[in-house]
């Protein structure tokens, strides 16, 4: 399975947490849609089907990442 780059995962987790903190699920239609989009993308990016599993998988992946991850650099 392809796994999203750590920078992408970190960004998605941050977006999700920000939207949740702003209670986007109770906000405008646009805010709810953005929360749904980020949730979907996190699930797809982690190969999971629900947000709790996606967050767990993303955080697990991010916990093993070096600060200057060079996984995109070819030898």
OpenMM code with the backbone's topology and positions (N, CA, C; nanometers):
from openmm import Vec3, app, unit

residues = "UNK UNK UNK UNK UNK UNK UNK UNK UNK UNK UNK UNK UNK UNK UNK UNK UNK UNK UNK UNK UNK UNK UNK UNK UNK UNK UNK UNK UNK UNK UNK UNK UNK UNK UNK UNK UNK UNK UNK UNK UNK UNK UNK UNK UNK UNK UNK UNK UNK UNK UNK UNK UNK UNK UNK UNK UNK UNK UNK UNK UNK UNK UNK UNK UNK UNK UNK UNK UNK UNK UNK UNK UNK UNK UNK".split()
positions = [
    Vec3(0.0839, -0.1178, 0.0000),
    Vec3(0.0000, 0.0000, 0.0000),
    Vec3(0.0885, 0.1243, 0.0000),
    Vec3(0.0502, 0.2218, -0.0783),
    Vec3(0.1205, 0.3495, -0.0787),
    Vec3(0.0852, 0.4254, 0.0486),
    Vec3(0.1848, 0.4917, 0.1042),
    Vec3(0.1619, 0.5704, 0.2249),
    Vec3(0.1967, 0.7152, 0.1940),
    Vec3(0.1162, 0.8057, 0.2410),
    Vec3(0.1399, 0.9483, 0.2195),
    Vec3(0.2710, 0.9912, 0.2850),
    Vec3(0.3343, 1.0892, 0.2259),
    Vec3(0.4571, 1.1445, 0.2817),
    Vec3(0.4257, 1.2026, 0.4200),
    Vec3(0.5194, 1.1921, 0.5133),
    Vec3(0.4967, 1.2437, 0.6488),
    Vec3(0.4531, 1.3907, 0.6525),
    Vec3(0.5060, 1.4726, 0.5644),
    Vec3(0.4662, 1.6134, 0.5630),
    Vec3(0.3181, 1.6280, 0.5280),
    Vec3(0.2704, 1.5450, 0.4371),
    Vec3(0.1295, 1.5470, 0.3986),
    Vec3(0.0440, 1.5003, 0.5157),
    Vec3(0.0840, 1.3908, 0.5789),
    Vec3(0.0086, 1.3405, 0.6941),
    Vec3(0.0042, 1.4444, 0.8058),
    Vec3(0.1176, 1.5038, 0.8347),
    Vec3(0.1240, 1.6048, 0.9416),
    Vec3(0.0281, 1.7194, 0.9115),
    Vec3(0.0275, 1.7648, 0.7858),
    Vec3(-0.0607, 1.8731, 0.7458),
    Vec3(-0.2073, 1.8337, 0.7603),
    Vec3(-0.2412, 1.7141, 0.7181),
    Vec3(-0.3801, 1.6679, 0.7285),
    Vec3(-0.4248, 1.6574, 0.8733),
    Vec3(-0.3386, 1.6027, 0.9593),
    Vec3(-0.3731, 1.5906, 1.1017),
    Vec3(-0.3928, 1.7297, 1.1614),
    Vec3(-0.3046, 1.8231, 1.1282),
    Vec3(-0.3173, 1.9597, 1.1795),
    Vec3(-0.4464, 2.0255, 1.1317),
    Vec3(-0.4788, 2.0069, 1.0033),
    Vec3(-0.6035, 2.0629, 0.9504),
    Vec3(-0.7241, 2.0038, 1.0222),
    Vec3(-0.7228, 1.8711, 1.0394),
    Vec3(-0.8347, 1.8045, 1.1067),
    Vec3(-0.8512, 1.8586, 1.2482),
    Vec3(-0.7404, 1.8645, 1.3228),
    Vec3(-0.7470, 1.9101, 1.4613),
    Vec3(-0.7938, 2.0555, 1.4704),
    Vec3(-0.7510, 2.1389, 1.3765),
    Vec3(-0.7943, 2.2790, 1.3750),
    Vec3(-0.9435, 2.2888, 1.3476),
    Vec3(-0.9894, 2.2158, 1.2470),
    Vec3(-1.1314, 2.2188, 1.2145),
    Vec3(-1.2168, 2.1663, 1.3297),
    Vec3(-1.1722, 2.0608, 1.3940),
    Vec3(-1.2459, 2.0069, 1.5097),
    Vec3(-1.2475, 2.1078, 1.6241),
    Vec3(-1.1346, 2.1727, 1.6486),
    Vec3(-1.1269, 2.2717, 1.7564),
    Vec3(-1.2213, 2.3892, 1.7294),
    Vec3(-1.2416, 2.4202, 1.6031),
    Vec3(-1.3324, 2.5281, 1.5653),
    Vec3(-1.4770, 2.4799, 1.5535),
    Vec3(-1.4992, 2.3539, 1.5866),
    Vec3(-1.6330, 2.2934, 1.5819),
    Vec3(-1.6962, 2.3072, 1.4445),
    Vec3(-1.6180, 2.2744, 1.3438),
    Vec3(-1.6645, 2.2876, 1.2055),
    Vec3(-1.7882, 2.2027, 1.1788),
    Vec3(-1.8036, 2.0918, 1.2537),
    Vec3(-1.9195, 2.0066, 1.2294),
    Vec3(-2.0505, 2.0786, 1.2610),
    Vec3(-2.0446, 2.1844, 1.3414),
    Vec3(-2.1634, 2.2630, 1.3745),
    Vec3(-2.1628, 2.3996, 1.3076),
    Vec3(-2.0665, 2.4227, 1.2222),
    Vec3(-2.0509, 2.5535, 1.1590),
    Vec3(-2.1215, 2.5621, 1.0256),
    Vec3(-2.0648, 2.6435, 0.9401),
    Vec3(-2.1230, 2.6654, 0.8082),
    Vec3(-2.1125, 2.5398, 0.7223),
    Vec3(-2.1879, 2.5431, 0.6148),
    Vec3(-2.1844, 2.4302, 0.5214),
    Vec3(-2.0433, 2.4102, 0.4667),
    Vec3(-1.9736, 2.5199, 0.4387),
    Vec3(-1.8374, 2.5120, 0.3855),
    Vec3(-1.7412, 2.4506, 0.4876),
    Vec3(-1.7550, 2.4892, 0.6140),
    Vec3(-1.6675, 2.4355, 0.7188),
    Vec3(-1.6927, 2.2862, 0.7388),
    Vec3(-1.8189, 2.2461, 0.7379),
    Vec3(-1.8524, 2.1035, 0.7514),
    Vec3(-1.7966, 2.0241, 0.6338),
    Vec3(-1.8094, 2.0803, 0.5137),
    Vec3(-1.7578, 2.0117, 0.3947),
    Vec3(-1.6075, 1.9981, 0.4017),
    Vec3(-1.5388, 2.1011, 0.4470),
    Vec3(-1.3919, 2.0947, 0.4594),
    Vec3(-1.3513, 1.9880, 0.5600),
    Vec3(-1.4234, 1.9803, 0.6724),
    Vec3(-1.3951, 1.8771, 0.7724),
    Vec3(-1.4183, 1.7384, 0.7132),
    Vec3(-1.5263, 1.7206, 0.6394),
    Vec3(-1.5525, 1.5919, 0.5747),
    Vec3(-1.4438, 1.5577, 0.4729),
    Vec3(-1.3991, 1.6566, 0.3972),
    Vec3(-1.2940, 1.6340, 0.2972),
    Vec3(-1.1623, 1.5929, 0.3625),
    Vec3(-1.1247, 1.6624, 0.4686),
    Vec3(-0.9994, 1.6291, 0.5383),
    Vec3(-1.0106, 1.4916, 0.6022),
    Vec3(-1.1259, 1.4614, 0.6600),
    Vec3(-1.1479, 1.3296, 0.7201),
    Vec3(-1.1326, 1.2200, 0.6150),
    Vec3(-1.1973, 1.2371, 0.5008),
    Vec3(-1.1885, 1.1396, 0.3920),
    Vec3(-1.0440, 1.1226, 0.3457),
    Vec3(-0.9744, 1.2332, 0.3258),
    Vec3(-0.8368, 1.2278, 0.2771),
    Vec3(-0.7454, 1.1590, 0.3776),
    Vec3(-0.7652, 1.1845, 0.5061),
    Vec3(-0.6866, 1.1161, 0.6082),
    Vec3(-0.7121, 0.9656, 0.6048),
    Vec3(-0.8365, 0.9275, 0.5901),
    Vec3(-0.8693, 0.7839, 0.5831),
    Vec3(-0.8054, 0.7184, 0.4612),
    Vec3(-0.8166, 0.7811, 0.3468),
    Vec3(-0.7571, 0.7266, 0.2244),
    Vec3(-0.6056, 0.7213, 0.2376),
    Vec3(-0.5466, 0.8254, 0.2925),
    Vec3(-0.4010, 0.8344, 0.3048),
    Vec3(-0.3424, 0.7314, 0.4005),
    Vec3(-0.4243, 0.6837, 0.4919),
    Vec3(-0.3760, 0.5871, 0.5912),
    Vec3(-0.4322, 0.4467, 0.5686),
    Vec3(-0.5188, 0.4306, 0.4699),
    Vec3(-0.5766, 0.2997, 0.4416),
    Vec3(-0.6742, 0.2543, 0.5483),
    Vec3(-0.7448, 0.3482, 0.6086),
    Vec3(-0.8411, 0.3161, 0.7143),
    Vec3(-0.9800, 0.3586, 0.6719),
    Vec3(-1.0782, 0.3244, 0.7558),
    Vec3(-1.2170, 0.3557, 0.7208),
    Vec3(-1.2854, 0.4522, 0.8165),
    Vec3(-1.2216, 0.4851, 0.9282),
    Vec3(-1.2820, 0.5827, 1.0185),
    Vec3(-1.1743, 0.6756, 1.0727),
    Vec3(-1.2167, 0.7911, 1.1188),
    Vec3(-1.1222, 0.8953, 1.1561),
    Vec3(-1.0367, 0.8563, 1.2763),
    Vec3(-1.0904, 0.7837, 1.3711),
    Vec3(-1.0096, 0.7434, 1.4865),
    Vec3(-0.8934, 0.6540, 1.4435),
    Vec3(-0.9226, 0.5584, 1.3572),
    Vec3(-0.8173, 0.4708, 1.3067),
    Vec3(-0.7187, 0.5490, 1.2195),
    Vec3(-0.7690, 0.6432, 1.1417),
    Vec3(-0.6818, 0.7240, 1.0558),
    Vec3(-0.5869, 0.8089, 1.1387),
    Vec3(-0.6373, 0.8714, 1.2435),
    Vec3(-0.5517, 0.9525, 1.3302),
    Vec3(-0.4476, 0.8670, 1.4005),
    Vec3(-0.4883, 0.7502, 1.4467),
    Vec3(-0.3941, 0.6591, 1.5119),
    Vec3(-0.2851, 0.6172, 1.4150),
    Vec3(-0.3238, 0.5794, 1.2942),
    Vec3(-0.2264, 0.5363, 1.1940),
    Vec3(-0.1328, 0.6514, 1.1551),
    Vec3(-0.1874, 0.7694, 1.1366),
    Vec3(-0.1047, 0.8840, 1.0986),
    Vec3(-0.0066, 0.9192, 1.2096),
    Vec3(-0.0541, 0.9211, 1.3327),
    Vec3(0.0345, 0.9541, 1.4447),
    Vec3(0.1414, 0.8479, 1.4640),
    Vec3(0.1058, 0.7225, 1.4413),
    Vec3(0.2041, 0.6153, 1.4518),
    Vec3(0.3118, 0.6335, 1.3451),
    Vec3(0.2688, 0.6633, 1.2244),
    Vec3(0.3633, 0.6862, 1.1141),
    Vec3(0.4523, 0.8066, 1.1440),
    Vec3(0.3936, 0.9124, 1.1966),
    Vec3(0.4691, 1.0343, 1.2237),
    Vec3(0.5644, 1.0194, 1.3419),
    Vec3(0.5339, 0.9294, 1.4324),
    Vec3(0.6200, 0.9130, 1.5498),
    Vec3(0.7576, 0.8589, 1.5128),
    Vec3(0.7691, 0.7918, 1.3993),
    Vec3(0.8966, 0.7365, 1.3571),
    Vec3(0.9698, 0.8207, 1.2546),
    Vec3(0.9229, 0.9406, 1.2306),
    Vec3(0.9814, 1.0263, 1.1280),
    Vec3(1.0899, 1.1140, 1.1884),
    Vec3(1.2009, 1.1208, 1.1177),
    Vec3(1.3084, 1.2105, 1.1594),
    Vec3(1.2680, 1.3539, 1.1263),
    Vec3(1.3205, 1.4541, 1.1992),
    Vec3(1.2862, 1.5932, 1.1721),
    Vec3(1.3125, 1.6353, 1.0277),
    Vec3(1.4197, 1.5893, 0.9685),
    Vec3(1.4523, 1.6221, 0.8302),
    Vec3(1.4363, 1.4968, 0.7452),
    Vec3(1.3146, 1.4498, 0.7333),
    Vec3(1.2872, 1.3268, 0.6597),
    Vec3(1.3293, 1.3422, 0.5143),
    Vec3(1.4156, 1.2526, 0.4685),
    Vec3(1.4653, 1.2588, 0.3321),
    Vec3(1.4118, 1.1442, 0.2467),
    Vec3(1.2937, 1.0963, 0.2798),
    Vec3(1.2402, 0.9792, 0.2104),
    Vec3(1.2113, 1.0053, 0.0638),
    Vec3(1.2035, 1.1300, 0.0217),
    Vec3(1.1794, 1.1593, -0.1192),
    Vec3(1.3081, 1.1756, -0.1973),
    Vec3(1.4208, 1.1780, -0.1274),
    Vec3(1.5490, 1.1945, -0.1931),
    Vec3(1.5938, 1.0589, -0.2470),
    Vec3(1.6333, 1.0564, -0.3725),
    Vec3(1.6795, 0.9304, -0.4329),
    Vec3(1.8303, 0.9201, -0.4200),
    Vec3(1.8775, 0.7974, -0.4141),
    Vec3(2.0226, 0.7743, -0.3986),
    Vec3(2.0936, 0.7928, -0.5287),
] * unit.nanometer
topology = app.Topology()
chain = topology.addChain("A")
for resn in residues:
    res = topology.addResidue(resn, chain)
    for name in ("N", "CA", "C"):
        topology.addAtom(name, app.Element.getBySymbol(name[0]), res)
